[in-house]
Amino acid sequence: MGTVIQLKKQINNSYFDLKNSVEEKLILVEEKIKNKLSSEVDLVQKISDYHIETGGKRLRALLVLGSSKLCCYLKGGRDINLAACVELIHGATLLHDDVIDNDSIRRGKKTPNFIWGNHSSILTGDYLLSRCFEMMVEDGNLEILKLLSSTSAKIAQGEILQLQHKGEIDMLEETYLKIISFKTAVLFSAATKVGAILGESNNKDKEALEFYGNNLGLTFQIADDTLDYNSEINIFGKETGNDFFEGKITLPIILLYQKANDAEKIKIKEFFTKKNRDEQNFKVILELIKKYNIISQCYKKAEHFIDLASNSLSIFDNSEEKRILEKLTSFSLERSF
């Protein structure tokens, strides 16, 4: 337990180091998002304002700004515009996700679909994407336009792939990794590659940052899915069980099903095939996860992607920006917020 607490200090520092290093630009990103989402339609404005107020870590925007700085993009505001653009893509996916998953709470607040209904939330998500594409066209760089357009398409495919395998208790790890690669990692990799493009980096540097972002995103999502079943992490205030109650098949359940005996497999399958799951069902799953040491196995798999992400930065000269991005890989694995 002491190890986890020790990591938390290091992880929080790495995130805030990145945030502090681009603080002035991040403020401008927030202003850009707010201005871009202004609307003459009252309901669109209300939902957009509410969505902005829920905040979030702005990690994807930070990756654009941090990677731009690493690649020596120092003048101009294109990094600010494109950081806002990446956040709008992310925001649109959250609005759509909440409808698909029928979520009522996100970041401790009621979701827009719970307050205003599914139709309004979906259309507001589309509005965010439309504004995002306006900003991409305004930037005028065809490489960035192609990158972020294909990224949006992959995210949508990831959502459909997840729906296709919903409730599939014997899902392959390969399928799971493909889902989270499309749904999460692809936007991380786009964010970091955008920074390299802005810095007019060579292809090798672009590929390295794209590879870094992809593996950072995989680690981030594996950690998020693992936190949902890690009851010990409750000391940091992270709620557990959301994925279980929604019936999502994530890495902890995939690994558990592989390890469980025949009787336990029947029970696990029964939980995920029925319409609703209760606290007692969740308690049984947590006991099995503890029995087979699933949490540490998940983290071990994530550490592989951490190593890949860190190693990909080795081609860059030593700098404060490089050090921060290297430390951020640990944040993505052991984060508690």
C-alpha positions in Angstrom: 0.0 0.0 0.0 2.9 2.3 0.8 4.2 1.9 -2.8 0.9 3.2 -4.2 0.9 6.3 -2.0 4.5 7.0 -2.9 3.7 6.8 -6.6 0.8 9.2 -6.1 3.1 12.0 -5.1 5.3 11.4 -8.1 2.4 11.0 -10.5 0.7 14.2 -9.4 3.9 16.1 -9.7 4.4 14.9 -13.3 0.9 16.0 -14.3 1.2 19.4 -12.6 4.7 19.9 -14.0 3.3 19.6 -17.5 0.3 21.8 -16.6 2.6 24.5 -15.0 5.0 24.4 -17.9 2.3 25.6 -20.4 -0.1 27.3 -17.9 -0.4 30.6 -19.8 -1.3 28.8 -23.0 -3.7 26.4 -21.3 -5.7 29.5 -20.1 -5.9 30.6 -23.7 -7.1 27.1 -24.7 -10.0 27.4 -22.2 -10.9 30.8 -23.6 -10.7 29.4 -27.2 -13.0 26.5 -26.3 -15.5 28.8 -24.6 -15.6 31.3 -27.5 -15.8 28.6 -30.1 -18.8 27.0 -28.4 -20.9 30.2 -28.2 -24.2 29.7 -29.9 -27.4 31.7 -30.7 -29.4 28.6 -29.8 -30.2 28.8 -26.1 -30.2 25.1 -25.4 -26.9 24.5 -27.3 -25.3 27.3 -25.2 -26.7 25.8 -22.0 -25.4 22.3 -22.7 -22.0 23.6 -24.0 -21.5 25.8 -20.9 -22.4 23.0 -18.6 -20.0 20.7 -20.4 -17.2 23.2 -20.1 -17.9 23.7 -16.4 -17.4 20.0 -15.7 -13.8 20.6 -16.7 -11.5 17.5 -16.7 -7.8 17.1 -16.7 -7.4 18.6 -20.2 -4.6 16.0 -20.6 -5.0 15.8 -24.4 -4.7 19.6 -24.7 -1.6 19.5 -22.5 -0.1 16.8 -24.8 -0.5 19.1 -27.8 1.1 22.0 -25.9 3.8 19.9 -24.3 4.8 18.1 -27.5 4.8 21.4 -29.4 7.2 22.8 -26.8 9.4 19.7 -27.1 9.6 20.2 -30.8 10.5 23.9 -30.5 7.2 25.5 -31.6 7.5 28.7 -29.7 5.8 31.5 -31.7 2.2 31.8 -32.8 -1.0 30.4 -31.5 -1.6 27.4 -33.6 -0.8 25.1 -30.7 -3.5 26.8 -28.7 -6.1 26.4 -31.4 -5.3 22.8 -32.1 -5.1 21.9 -28.4 -8.7 23.3 -28.1 -9.6 21.4 -31.2 -8.4 18.1 -29.7 -10.3 18.8 -26.5 -13.5 19.4 -28.6 -13.1 16.0 -30.2 -12.7 14.5 -26.7 -15.7 16.4 -25.4 -17.9 15.2 -28.3 -17.0 11.6 -27.6 -17.9 12.0 -23.9 -21.3 13.4 -24.8 -21.9 10.5 -27.2 -20.5 7.9 -24.7 -22.8 9.0 -22.0 -25.8 8.4 -24.2 -24.5 5.0 -25.4 -23.7 3.9 -21.9 -26.8 5.5 -20.4 -24.7 7.2 -17.8 -26.2 9.7 -15.4 -23.0 10.8 -13.6 -19.6 12.0 -14.9 -16.9 13.7 -12.8 -19.3 13.8 -9.9 -22.0 15.7 -11.8 -25.2 14.8 -13.6 -24.5 14.1 -17.3 -26.1 16.4 -20.0 -28.1 13.5 -21.4 -29.6 12.9 -17.9 -30.6 16.6 -17.7 -31.6 17.4 -21.2 -32.1 14.0 -22.8 -30.3 11.9 -25.3 -31.3 13.7 -28.5 -30.0 17.1 -27.3 -26.7 15.5 -26.0 -26.0 13.7 -29.3 -26.7 16.8 -31.4 -24.5 18.9 -29.0 -21.7 16.4 -29.5 -22.1 16.8 -33.2 -22.0 20.6 -32.7 -18.6 20.2 -30.9 -17.3 18.1 -33.8 -18.5 20.6 -36.4 -16.7 23.5 -34.5 -13.6 21.3 -34.3 -13.6 20.8 -38.1 -14.0 24.6 -38.6 -10.8 25.1 -36.5 -8.9 22.4 -38.5 -9.8 24.1 -41.7 -8.8 27.5 -40.3 -5.4 26.1 -39.4 -4.9 25.2 -43.0 -2.4 22.4 -42.6 -3.5 19.4 -44.7 -1.4 17.0 -42.7 -3.2 18.0 -39.5 -6.6 18.0 -41.2 -6.0 14.5 -42.4 -4.7 13.3 -39.0 -7.6 14.7 -36.9 -10.2 13.6 -39.5 -9.0 10.0 -39.5 -8.7 10.2 -35.7 -12.4 11.1 -35.4 -13.3 8.3 -37.7 -11.3 5.8 -35.7 -12.9 6.8 -32.4 -16.4 6.2 -34.0 -15.2 2.8 -35.2 -13.9 2.0 -31.7 -17.4 2.8 -30.2 -19.0 0.5 -32.7 -16.5 -2.3 -32.1 -17.1 -2.0 -28.4 -20.9 -2.3 -29.0 -20.3 -5.3 -31.3 -18.5 -7.1 -28.5 -20.7 -5.9 -25.6 -21.2 -8.6 -23.0 -18.7 -11.0 -24.7 -17.2 -12.5 -21.6 -14.5 -14.5 -23.4 -13.3 -11.5 -25.4 -9.7 -11.8 -26.6 -7.1 -9.4 -25.1 -6.3 -8.5 -28.7 -9.9 -7.3 -29.3 -9.9 -5.3 -26.1 -6.6 -3.6 -27.0 -8.0 -2.8 -30.5 -11.1 -1.2 -28.9 -9.1 1.0 -26.5 -6.6 1.8 -29.2 -9.4 3.2 -31.3 -11.4 4.8 -28.5 -8.7 6.3 -26.4 -5.1 5.9 -27.6 -5.7 7.3 -31.1 -6.5 10.7 -29.7 -3.5 10.7 -27.5 -1.3 9.9 -30.4 -2.9 12.5 -32.6 -2.3 15.1 -29.8 1.4 14.4 -29.6 1.9 14.1 -33.3 0.2 17.5 -33.8 2.9 19.0 -31.7 5.6 17.5 -33.9 3.9 18.7 -37.0 3.7 22.3 -35.6 7.4 22.1 -34.7 8.1 21.1 -38.3 9.9 18.0 -37.1 11.3 15.3 -39.3 9.3 12.1 -39.9 11.3 10.2 -37.4 10.4 12.6 -34.6 6.7 12.7 -35.7 6.6 8.9 -35.6 8.3 8.8 -32.2 5.8 11.2 -30.7 2.9 9.5 -32.3 4.1 6.1 -30.9 4.6 7.8 -27.5 1.1 9.1 -27.4 -0.4 5.8 -28.5 1.3 3.8 -25.8 0.5 6.6 -23.2 -3.1 6.3 -24.2 -3.2 2.5 -23.9 -1.6 2.8 -20.4 -4.1 5.5 -19.4 -7.1 3.4 -20.4 -5.8 0.2 -18.9 -5.3 2.1 -15.6 -8.7 3.6 -15.8 -10.3 0.2 -16.4 -8.3 -1.3 -13.5 -9.1 1.4 -11.1 -12.8 0.4 -11.5 -12.0 -2.9 -9.7 -9.3 -1.7 -7.3 -11.1 -1.3 -4.0 -7.9 -0.4 -2.3 -7.6 2.8 -4.3 -10.7 4.2 -2.7 -8.4 6.0 -0.3 -7.9 8.4 -3.2 -11.6 9.0 -3.7 -12.0 7.1 -7.0 -15.4 5.3 -7.2 -15.3 1.7 -8.3 -17.8 -0.6 -10.1 -19.1 1.7 -12.8 -17.9 -0.6 -15.7 -19.2 -3.6 -13.9 -22.7 -2.2 -13.3 -22.8 -1.1 -17.0 -21.8 -4.6 -18.1 -18.6 -3.5 -19.8 -16.0 -6.2 -20.5 -12.6 -4.7 -19.7 -9.1 -6.1 -19.0 -9.7 -7.1 -15.4 -12.7 -9.2 -16.4 -10.9 -10.6 -19.4 -8.0 -11.8 -17.3 -10.3 -13.0 -14.5 -12.3 -15.1 -16.8 -9.1 -16.7 -18.2 -7.9 -17.6 -14.6 -11.2 -18.7 -13.1 -12.2 -22.3 -12.7 -15.3 -23.7 -14.4 -17.7 -22.9 -11.6 -16.5 -19.4 -11.3 -16.6 -18.9 -15.1 -20.3 -19.8 -15.0 -21.0 -17.3 -12.3 -19.0 -14.5 -14.0 -20.9 -15.2 -17.3 -24.2 -15.1 -15.5 -23.4 -11.7 -14.0 -22.6 -10.2 -17.4 -25.5 -11.7 -19.3 -28.2 -10.5 -17.1 -29.7 -7.1 -17.5 -28.7 -5.6 -14.2 -26.0 -6.4 -11.7 -26.1 -5.6 -7.9 -23.7 -4.8 -5.1 -23.5 -8.4 -4.0 -22.5 -9.5 -7.6 -19.8 -6.8 -7.5 -18.6 -8.1 -4.2 -18.2 -11.6 -5.6 -16.2 -10.2 -8.5 -13.9 -8.2 -6.3 -13.2 -11.3 -4.2 -12.3 -13.3 -7.3 -10.1 -10.5 -8.6 -8.3 -10.5 -5.2 -8.0 -14.3 -5.3 -6.3 -14.3 -8.7 -4.2 -11.2 -8.1 -5.8 -9.6 -11.2 -5.0 -6.0 -10.3 -1.2 -6.5 -10.3 -1.5 -8.5 -13.6 -3.3 -5.6 -15.2 -0.6 -3.1 -14.1 2.1 -5.5 -15.3 0.6 -5.5 -18.8 0.3 -1.7 -18.7 4.0 -1.4 -17.7 4.9 -2.8 -21.1 3.2 0.1 -22.8 4.9 2.5 -20.3 8.3 1.2 -21.3 7.4 1.6 -25.0 6.2 5.2 -24.4 9.3 6.2 -22.4 11.8 4.6 -24.8 10.2 6.3 -27.8 11.4 9.7 -26.4 15.0 8.6 -26.3 15.7 10.2 -29.8 15.0 13.7 -28.4 17.7 15.8 -26.8 17.5 16.1 -23.0 15.3 18.9 -21.9 12.7 19.8 -19.2 9.9 19.0 -21.7 11.3 15.6 -22.4 11.7 14.9 -18.7 8.1 15.9 -18.0 6.7 13.7 -20.8 8.8 10.7 -19.6 7.4 11.1 -16.1 3.9 11.4 -17.4 3.9 7.7 -18.4 3.9 6.9 -14.6 1.0 9.3 -14.1 -1.1 7.5 -16.7 -0.6 4.1 -15.0 -1.0 5.0 -11.3 -3.1 8.1 -11.4 -5.9 8.5 -8.8 -7.9 11.3 -10.4 
